[in-house]
């Protein structure tokens, strides 16, 4: 099974964008990566979320 594409920004940057404006972050990611993609909000370990 193939995994969806992952956002290529550092995890801390993804987290900051999510906290500031989560809907805009998701909109930009969906335009760039398609309907299904992984984001990484974790700084210490590898916790990925698929949207």
C-alpha positions, -999 to +999 in steps of 0.1 A: +000+000+000+014+034-009+014+062+016+001+097+007+027+124+000+042+142+030+045+179+034+082+188+028+085+216+054+103+211+087+079+198+114+082+229+136+072+251+106+042+229+099+032+232+136+035+270+136+014+274+104-012+251+119-014+271+151-016+304+133-041+295+106-050+258+103-075+262+075-051+282+053-024+256+061-047+227+050-058+246+019-023+252+007-013+216+014-043+202-004-035+224-034+001+213-034-002+176-025-038+166-034-067+154-014-048+131+009-014+140+024+007+136+056+017+164+080+042+161+108+034+183+139+059+166+161+092+181+171+105+153+193+093+122+176+077+111+143+040+115+147+023+120+113-013+128+106-030+121+073-056+145+060 
